[in-house]
Amino acid sequence: MALAKLGVVVLDCPDPRTLARFYAEVLGGTVKAEEDGSWVSLEVPGGQDLAFQAAPGFVPPKWPAPDASQQFHLDLDVEDLDAAEQGVLALGATVLDAEDRSRSWRVYADPAGHPFCLCAC
């Protein structure tokens, strides 16, 4: 028997509203912000909700870096890798590892620097 149920995945970032809007454009959903903007939630339709928390002094993860861990990343399932790539880049993502076009996944960073993968797996 489980001891707990996963509630929400929270990403630290310098600007929660901006990062929530980025993921809302990628995943769909409804953005809900606390009045001061230090905590913003994204209710993802049919999926796990995400939250974004203001983190003073935020330092983005490094990827790949043998001396620093990325801590975690999101795998986002897509039907068309090329179309999804164009979409996330237009929204402000950056390419981390997408040279091998024969793979079923590509790695990007969101505007705050968190790695995520687009996967046609």
C-alpha positions as CSV (number, residue, x, y, z in Angstrom):
1,M,0.0,0.0,0.0
2,A,1.3,3.4,-0.9
3,L,2.1,5.9,1.8
4,A,1.4,9.0,-0.3
5,K,0.0,10.2,-3.6
6,L,2.0,12.5,-5.9
7,G,0.4,15.9,-5.6
8,V,2.2,18.3,-7.9
9,V,5.7,18.6,-9.6
10,V,7.3,22.0,-8.6
11,L,10.0,23.7,-10.6
12,D,12.1,26.5,-9.0
13,C,12.6,29.4,-11.3
14,P,13.2,33.2,-11.3
15,D,9.8,34.1,-12.8
16,P,7.0,31.7,-12.1
17,R,4.4,33.4,-14.3
18,T,6.6,33.4,-17.4
19,L,7.6,29.8,-17.0
20,A,4.0,28.8,-16.3
21,R,2.9,30.5,-19.5
22,F,5.7,28.7,-21.5
23,Y,4.4,25.3,-20.3
24,A,0.8,26.3,-20.8
25,E,1.6,26.9,-24.4
26,V,3.4,23.6,-24.7
27,L,1.0,21.4,-22.7
28,G,-2.3,23.3,-22.6
29,G,-4.0,24.0,-19.4
30,T,-5.0,26.7,-17.0
31,V,-2.5,29.0,-15.2
32,K,-3.4,30.1,-11.7
33,A,-1.2,32.5,-9.8
34,E,-1.0,33.5,-6.1
35,E,-1.5,37.2,-5.7
36,D,2.2,38.0,-5.3
37,G,3.2,35.7,-8.1
38,S,5.7,33.7,-6.1
39,W,3.7,30.5,-6.7
40,V,2.0,29.7,-10.0
41,S,0.1,26.5,-10.8
42,L,-0.6,25.0,-14.2
43,E,-3.6,22.6,-14.3
44,V,-2.7,20.3,-17.2
45,P,-5.8,18.6,-18.8
46,G,-5.6,14.9,-18.4
47,G,-2.1,15.0,-16.9
48,Q,0.0,15.8,-13.9
49,D,-0.2,19.4,-12.7
50,L,2.9,21.5,-12.6
51,A,3.7,24.4,-10.2
52,F,6.4,27.1,-10.4
53,Q,8.0,28.6,-7.4
54,A,10.0,31.8,-7.2
55,A,13.6,31.0,-6.2
56,P,15.8,33.9,-5.3
57,G,19.3,33.3,-6.6
58,F,18.1,30.5,-9.0
59,V,20.9,28.8,-10.9
60,P,19.7,26.7,-13.8
61,P,20.8,23.0,-14.1
62,K,23.6,22.2,-16.4
63,W,23.2,19.6,-19.1
64,P,25.2,17.6,-19.9
65,A,27.8,18.2,-17.2
66,P,29.7,15.4,-15.6
67,D,30.4,17.7,-12.5
68,A,26.8,18.8,-12.0
69,S,23.5,16.9,-12.1
70,Q,20.4,18.1,-13.9
71,Q,18.4,16.8,-10.9
72,F,15.3,15.8,-13.0
73,H,13.7,16.5,-16.3
74,L,10.3,16.3,-18.0
75,D,9.6,13.9,-20.8
76,L,6.9,15.4,-23.1
77,D,5.3,12.9,-25.5
78,V,4.6,14.3,-29.0
79,E,3.3,13.0,-32.3
80,D,5.6,15.0,-34.6
81,L,9.1,15.8,-33.3
82,D,9.8,18.3,-36.0
83,A,6.6,20.3,-35.4
84,A,6.9,20.1,-31.7
85,E,10.5,21.3,-31.9
86,Q,9.5,24.3,-34.0
87,G,6.8,25.1,-31.5
88,V,8.9,25.0,-28.3
89,L,11.7,27.0,-30.0
90,A,9.2,29.7,-31.0
91,L,8.1,29.8,-27.3
92,G,11.7,30.4,-26.1
93,A,13.1,27.0,-25.5
94,T,16.8,26.3,-26.5
95,V,18.3,23.2,-28.0
96,L,20.5,21.1,-25.8
97,D,20.8,17.9,-27.8
98,A,18.9,17.4,-31.0
99,E,21.5,16.7,-33.6
100,D,20.8,13.0,-33.9
101,R,17.6,13.1,-35.9
102,S,17.3,9.3,-36.0
103,R,16.5,9.1,-32.3
104,S,13.0,9.2,-31.0
105,W,13.8,12.0,-28.5
106,R,15.5,15.4,-28.4
107,V,16.6,17.5,-25.4
108,Y,15.8,21.2,-24.9
109,A,15.9,23.7,-22.0
110,D,12.9,25.8,-21.0
111,P,13.3,29.6,-20.7
112,A,14.5,29.2,-17.1
113,G,17.1,26.5,-18.1
114,H,15.4,23.3,-17.0
115,P,16.1,20.4,-19.4
116,F,13.1,18.6,-21.0
117,C,12.8,16.0,-23.7
118,L,10.4,15.9,-26.6
119,C,9.7,12.2,-27.1
120,A,8.0,10.4,-30.0
121,C,8.4,7.1,-28.1
